[in-house]
Amino acid sequence: MRIVADENIPYAREAFGTLGDVELVAGRSVTATTVCECEVLACRSVTKIDRDLLDGSAVRFVGTATIGTDHVDIGYLRRRGIAFASAPGSNANSVAEYIAAAMLVLARRGGFELAGKTLGVIGVGNVGSRVVAKAQALGMRVLRNDPPLWRQTGDAGYLPLDALFEADFLTLHVPLTREGRDATWHLADAAFIERMRPDAVLVNSSRGAVVDGSALGDALARGAIADAVLDVWEGEPVVDPALLERVAIATPHIAGYSFDGKVCATEMIYRAACKAVGAEPTWSGADVLPPPPVPRLEVDCTGRPDEDVVREAVLGIYDIEADDRGLRGLPADAAERGPFFDRLRKTYPERREWHNTTLALSGASEALQAKLAGLGFRVE
């Protein structure tokens, strides 16, 4: 069996090699010729999966190692009888850690505490629900908006969008859709941003076009809102340098790029491929994950504000400002910006999730220990 896999999917050769011969390719360079004779295609969001790519091919299974599926024409796959799988939830914890780290950095820069602040979460699925949990562990008040979930459950805890504009932070965790009653393309447009508080922060780690980049840049320039955190960009991989200049934290679509999350996604689509071709899975991500670079972190909490301790623990594992500095090196030459963005993603260093680290705390209150455990750390 011939298999084509994106070279940025970790352990793709090892996992899918149990099924056949694997060819690793750059995701943006996948063409109809590339996949013509393959039966299994493992991709990421940079590869558009549609009729133009697959018509006439031997492909019988497509797996995307992402939670988003806006790059896949699922209806076409269904009509062709091509099995499909994505990796929902695989990087949810990674994104939630990114959001918490970003807010902790902005709190330090602004000289305020997150405890007592209000976070509005738009989209409370796999990712958003984990963001809610970490924000609550930080002592924040959380407002939730998710119209599809509200219609399914009738849960009064899901609020109308209007109710979220009082929040100090608004974070987006929705798929990118252009049609239907819950369409999200340019959800955060000029009118949306104008309704936010002037001291509020907009955070987007979902899909770039969920935010109108031009409207956001204009609002930041006018001081209509205080700050923004962007991990995803309209027109990606080409980043608007003027917008980059204005946002508080800018990263190259890596919020979900923890190594744990990426390996989980590999295993999810590998197991789906095995089911599609009638093979027994023999590869497991748990068997290949290396030891974490920081298995144990000692922190003296004596006489210190809880949030300072939390920030030390979080940034001791994940330095989000290093990711920000990396993207700030965006080339002046417009033709080089896309390759630069892709290179940052391809060469992204191994980042492990907080549950891999045990915190050895001295002088910590029970409340602080509970807060750190709520964020996902193991606490001694």
Stockholm file with secondary structure:
# STOCKHOLM 1.0

chainA/1-380         MRIVADENIPYAREAFGTLGDVELVAGRSVTATTVCECEVLACRSVTKIDRDLLDGSAVRFVGTATIGTDHVDIGYLRRRGIAFASAPGSNANSVAEYIAAAMLVLARRGGFELAGKTLGVIGVGNVGSRVVAKAQALGMRVLRNDPPLWRQTGDAGYLPLDALFEADFLTLHVPLTREGRDATWHLADAAFIERMRPDAVLVNSSRGAVVDGSALGDALARGAIADAVLDVWEGEPVVDPALLERVAIATPHIAGYSFDGKVCATEMIYRAACKAVGAEPTWSGADVLPPPPVPRLEVDCTGRPDEDVVREAVLGIYDIEADDRGLRGLPADAAERGPFFDRLRKTYPERREWHNTTLALSGASEALQAKLAGLGFRVE
#=GR chainA/1-380 SS CEEEEETTSTTHHHHHTTTSEEEEECGGGCCHHHHTTCSEEEECTTSCBSHHHHTTCCCCEEEESSSCCTTBCHHHHHHHTCEEECCTTTTHHHHHHHHHHHHHHHHHHHTCCSTTCEEEEECCSHHHHHHHHHHHHTTCEEEEECHHHHHHHCCTTBCCGGGGGGCSEEEECCCCCCSSTTCCTTSBCHHHHHHSCTTCEEEECSCGGGBCHHHHHHHHHHTSSSEEEESSCTTTTSCCHHHHHHCSEECSSCTTCCHHHHHHHHHHHHHHHHHHHTCCCCCCGGGTCCCCSCSEEEEECTTCCHHHHHHHHHHHHCCHHHHHHHHHTCCSSHHHHHHHHHHHHHTCCCCCCGGGCEEEEESCCHHHHHHHHHHTCEEC
#=GC SS_cons         CEEEEETTSTTHHHHHTTTSEEEEECGGGCCHHHHTTCSEEEECTTSCBSHHHHTTCCCCEEEESSSCCTTBCHHHHHHHTCEEECCTTTTHHHHHHHHHHHHHHHHHHHTCCSTTCEEEEECCSHHHHHHHHHHHHTTCEEEEECHHHHHHHCCTTBCCGGGGGGCSEEEECCCCCCSSTTCCTTSBCHHHHHHSCTTCEEEECSCGGGBCHHHHHHHHHHTSSSEEEESSCTTTTSCCHHHHHHCSEECSSCTTCCHHHHHHHHHHHHHHHHHHHTCCCCCCGGGTCCCCSCSEEEEECTTCCHHHHHHHHHHHHCCHHHHHHHHHTCCSSHHHHHHHHHHHHHTCCCCCCGGGCEEEEESCCHHHHHHHHHHTCEEC
//
